[in-house]
Amino acid sequence: MFAVQPLRAILILGPTASGKSALAMAIAARLGGKAEIVSADSMQIYRGMDIGTAKPTPREQSQVAHHMIDLVEPSTDGYSVERWRSEALAAIAALNADDKCAIVVGGTNLYVQALLLGLFEGPPADEALREELRALPLAQLHATLHEIDPESATRIHPNDQRRLIRAIEVTRATGTPLSTLQSQWSSVPPTLPAGWVCAGLLPDAPSNARAINLRVRTMMELGFLDEVRQLLDVSPLGRQAAEAVGYRELTRHLTGMATIEGAVEDTQRRTRALARRQRTWLKRFERIEGSIWSREAPEALRADSLAAAILARQ
């Protein structure tokens, strides 16, 4: 007789506003006290950024323990994928050692990719080149990168010296743009560790867009604008946190650069664009062998029934 592999982790994927959190809570309820949730969201790591990141509410956190949220202040810069992966793997290992299942909810698909495949590994550091590049003004660094790798230059903030230098370094060392190398890495079909299960939500674009527009309006009713105002009263947001969807737009409103109506519309538009990019990532994750996918519209999602179906497959 073959030994049954214990359920070590359930990975829940889907675009924003597709119902991932509701599904995670439903699965946790069915597993009783034998499961806890691990967030794979790059913005839920920031303390105080609650409403706009759809962070689990205090009530939800009292029902099920959550990990990888509220880790650093929003003024902090430099929280890397590497750090998240290391801490998330440690959290999952600790849960498994306690005979509990980790419900990993993503969130940020780059985090999920790194969790399953490891990190993109480029050439070793060239300290002589780095010293030369550090002497250049940021504007010149950004312009240099734009010449050799326009895609990376678009993605990397012009003031992010460390990442600008690394992108130039990798491109010069390999003769291939960093963005191309990262794309090749991210196109590798992921595989799951033993005892892991993957479940995904893939609503059609129109129903996802409706859910996004409703979510943004609900966030505003819950006090999203006050949340951003209170954060800014304490300290300017760090570069990474300031780029979070909704926070950037409401900051523009609070500094007199946009009307509230315009800020809300821009938040909805930018969130829909985020969801489109996420669906591109999810096409890769659909190839995970044995993964389970639902295409129910968010407003019709029967989280408890889907949770039961997922667990019944084990």
C-alpha positions in Angstrom: 0.0 0.0 0.0 1.3 3.4 -0.9 1.5 6.1 1.8 -0.8 9.1 1.4 1.1 12.3 0.9 0.0 14.8 3.6 -1.5 18.1 2.4 1.3 20.6 2.9 0.0 23.7 1.0 -2.8 24.8 -1.2 -1.9 27.6 -3.6 -4.8 29.9 -4.6 -4.3 32.0 -7.7 -6.4 34.5 -9.6 -6.6 38.1 -10.7 -7.5 40.9 -8.3 -11.1 40.9 -7.1 -11.8 37.3 -8.3 -12.6 35.9 -4.9 -9.3 34.4 -3.7 -9.6 35.5 -0.1 -13.1 34.2 0.2 -12.0 30.8 -1.2 -9.0 30.8 1.2 -11.2 31.4 4.2 -13.7 28.7 3.1 -10.9 26.2 2.7 -9.5 27.1 6.1 -12.9 26.7 7.7 -13.2 23.2 6.3 -9.8 22.3 7.6 -10.6 23.6 11.0 -7.5 24.6 13.0 -5.2 22.6 10.7 -4.6 25.4 8.2 -3.3 29.0 8.2 -3.1 31.5 5.4 0.2 32.9 3.9 -0.2 36.0 1.8 1.7 36.3 -1.4 0.8 40.0 -2.0 3.6 42.6 -2.4 1.5 45.4 -0.9 0.0 43.6 2.1 3.4 43.5 3.6 3.0 47.2 4.6 1.5 48.2 7.9 -1.4 50.6 7.7 -2.1 49.9 4.1 -5.2 47.9 4.8 -8.3 49.0 2.9 -6.5 49.7 -0.4 -4.7 46.4 -0.5 -7.8 44.3 0.5 -5.9 43.1 3.5 -7.7 40.5 5.6 -9.9 42.3 8.1 -9.3 42.0 11.9 -12.3 39.7 12.0 -10.9 37.4 9.3 -7.5 37.4 11.1 -9.2 36.4 14.3 -10.8 33.5 12.6 -7.7 32.2 10.7 -4.1 33.1 11.4 -2.4 35.1 8.6 1.3 35.3 7.7 3.4 37.6 5.6 1.2 40.7 6.2 2.1 43.9 8.2 5.9 43.2 8.0 7.3 46.7 7.4 6.4 50.4 7.5 5.2 51.9 4.2 8.1 54.3 4.3 10.4 51.4 3.9 12.1 50.7 0.6 14.0 47.7 -0.6 11.8 44.8 0.6 12.8 42.3 -2.1 11.3 39.2 -3.8 14.3 37.4 -2.3 13.4 38.4 1.3 9.7 37.6 0.7 10.5 34.1 -0.6 12.9 33.3 2.3 10.4 34.4 4.9 7.4 32.8 3.2 9.2 29.4 2.9 10.1 29.6 6.6 6.4 30.3 7.5 5.2 27.4 5.4 7.9 25.1 6.8 6.9 26.1 10.4 3.2 25.4 9.6 4.1 22.0 8.1 6.2 21.1 11.1 3.2 21.8 13.3 1.1 19.5 11.1 -0.8 22.3 9.5 -1.5 23.2 5.8 -0.4 26.5 4.4 -3.0 28.2 2.2 -0.9 30.5 0.0 -2.9 33.3 -1.6 -1.4 35.2 -4.5 -1.6 38.1 -5.1 1.7 39.0 -6.7 2.4 36.4 -9.4 6.1 37.2 -9.4 6.2 36.1 -5.8 4.4 32.9 -6.7 6.8 32.2 -9.6 9.8 32.7 -7.3 8.2 30.5 -4.7 7.8 27.6 -7.1 10.8 28.0 -9.4 13.3 29.9 -7.3 14.8 33.2 -8.2 16.1 34.4 -11.5 19.9 34.0 -11.4 21.9 36.3 -13.5 25.7 36.6 -13.8 27.8 37.4 -10.7 28.4 41.0 -9.6 31.0 43.0 -11.5 32.3 45.3 -8.7 34.4 47.4 -11.1 31.5 48.1 -13.4 29.2 48.8 -10.4 31.6 51.4 -9.0 31.8 53.1 -12.4 28.0 53.1 -12.7 27.4 54.4 -9.1 29.4 57.6 -10.1 26.8 58.4 -12.8 23.8 60.6 -12.2 20.5 58.8 -11.9 19.1 60.3 -15.1 22.2 59.1 -17.0 21.8 55.6 -15.5 18.2 55.5 -16.6 19.0 56.7 -20.1 21.8 54.2 -20.4 19.5 51.4 -19.5 16.8 52.7 -21.8 19.2 52.4 -24.8 20.1 48.7 -24.1 16.9 47.4 -22.5 13.8 49.7 -22.9 11.5 47.3 -21.2 13.5 47.2 -18.0 13.9 51.0 -18.1 10.1 51.3 -18.3 9.6 48.9 -15.4 12.4 50.2 -13.0 11.9 53.5 -11.2 14.3 56.2 -12.4 15.5 56.7 -8.8 16.1 53.1 -8.1 19.9 53.1 -8.4 20.5 49.5 -7.3 18.1 47.9 -9.8 19.2 50.2 -12.6 22.8 49.2 -12.1 21.9 45.5 -11.9 19.9 45.6 -15.1 22.8 47.3 -17.0 25.3 44.9 -15.4 23.3 41.8 -16.5 22.7 43.1 -20.0 26.3 43.9 -20.6 27.6 40.6 -19.1 25.2 38.4 -21.1 24.6 40.4 -24.2 20.9 39.8 -23.7 18.5 42.4 -22.1 17.6 41.6 -18.5 13.9 41.8 -19.4 14.4 39.0 -22.0 16.2 36.8 -19.6 13.5 37.3 -16.9 10.8 36.6 -19.5 12.5 33.3 -20.4 12.7 32.4 -16.7 9.0 33.3 -16.1 7.8 31.2 -19.1 9.1 27.9 -17.6 6.1 25.7 -16.6 6.0 25.7 -12.8 5.8 22.4 -10.9 4.4 21.9 -7.4 6.4 20.4 -4.5 5.1 17.2 -3.0 1.9 17.6 -1.0 1.0 20.9 -2.7 -2.2 21.6 -4.6 -3.0 24.5 -6.9 -6.5 26.0 -7.4 -7.2 29.1 -9.6 -10.0 31.5 -10.3 -10.3 32.8 -13.8 -13.4 34.8 -14.3 -14.0 36.4 -17.7 -12.7 39.9 -18.2 -16.0 41.8 -18.1 -17.2 40.1 -14.9 -13.8 40.7 -13.3 -13.9 44.4 -14.4 -17.4 44.8 -12.7 -16.0 43.3 -9.5 -13.0 45.6 -9.6 -15.1 48.7 -10.1 -17.4 47.6 -7.2 -14.4 46.9 -5.0 -12.9 50.3 -5.5 -16.2 52.0 -4.7 -16.6 49.9 -1.6 -13.0 50.7 -0.5 -13.9 54.4 -0.8 -17.0 53.9 1.4 -14.9 52.1 4.0 -12.6 55.0 4.3 -9.8 54.5 1.8 -9.2 58.2 1.4 -8.8 58.7 5.2 -6.4 55.8 5.3 -4.1 57.4 2.7 -4.4 60.8 4.4 -3.4 59.3 7.8 -0.4 57.5 6.2 0.8 60.7 4.6 0.4 62.6 7.9 2.9 60.2 9.5 5.5 60.0 6.7 5.8 60.1 2.9 5.3 56.6 1.4 8.4 54.8 0.2 9.0 54.4 -3.5 7.5 50.9 -3.6 4.5 51.6 -1.4 3.8 54.9 -3.2 3.2 52.9 -6.5 0.5 50.8 -5.0 -2.7 51.0 -7.0 -5.1 53.5 -5.4 -2.5 55.0 -3.1 -0.8 56.8 -5.9 -4.1 58.1 -7.3 -5.5 59.3 -3.9 -2.1 60.9 -3.0 -2.5 62.9 -6.2 -5.9 64.0 -5.1 -4.8 64.9 -1.6 -1.9 67.0 -3.0 -4.3 68.9 -5.3 -3.3 67.2 -8.5 -6.6 65.4 -9.2 -10.2 65.5 -8.3 -11.6 62.8 -6.1 -13.8 61.6 -9.0 -10.7 61.4 -11.3 -8.7 59.6 -8.6 -11.4 57.0 -8.2 -11.7 56.5 -11.9 -8.0 56.2 -12.4 -7.8 53.7 -9.6 -10.5 51.5 -11.2 -8.8 51.8 -14.6 -5.3 51.0 -13.2 -6.7 48.0 -11.3 -8.3 46.7 -14.4 -5.0 47.0 -16.2 -3.3 45.1 -13.3 -5.9 42.3 -13.7 -5.2 42.0 -17.4 -1.4 41.5 -16.7 -2.3 39.0 -14.0 -4.3 36.9 -16.4 -1.3 36.8 -18.7 0.7 35.3 -15.8 -2.1 32.9 -14.9 -1.9 31.3 -18.4 1.5 29.9 -17.3 0.2 28.7 -14.0 -2.7 26.9 -15.7 -0.1 24.5 -17.0 0.5 23.2 -13.5 -0.3 19.5 -13.6 -3.4 18.6 -11.7 -4.3 22.2 -11.0 -8.0 23.0 -10.5 -9.5 26.1 -12.1 -12.9 27.8 -11.7 -14.3 30.4 -14.2 -17.2 31.5 -12.1 -17.9 35.3 -12.1 -16.9 36.8 -8.7 -20.5 37.7 -7.8 -21.5 34.1 -8.5 -18.5 32.4 -6.8 -19.7 29.7 -4.4 -16.6 29.7 -2.3 -17.7 26.9 0.1 -18.7 24.5 -2.6 -15.5 25.2 -4.5 -13.5 24.6 -1.3 -15.2 21.3 -0.8 -14.5 20.3 -4.4 -10.8 21.2 -4.1 -10.4 19.2 -0.8 -12.3 16.3 -2.3 -9.7 15.9 -4.9 -7.0 15.1 -2.3 
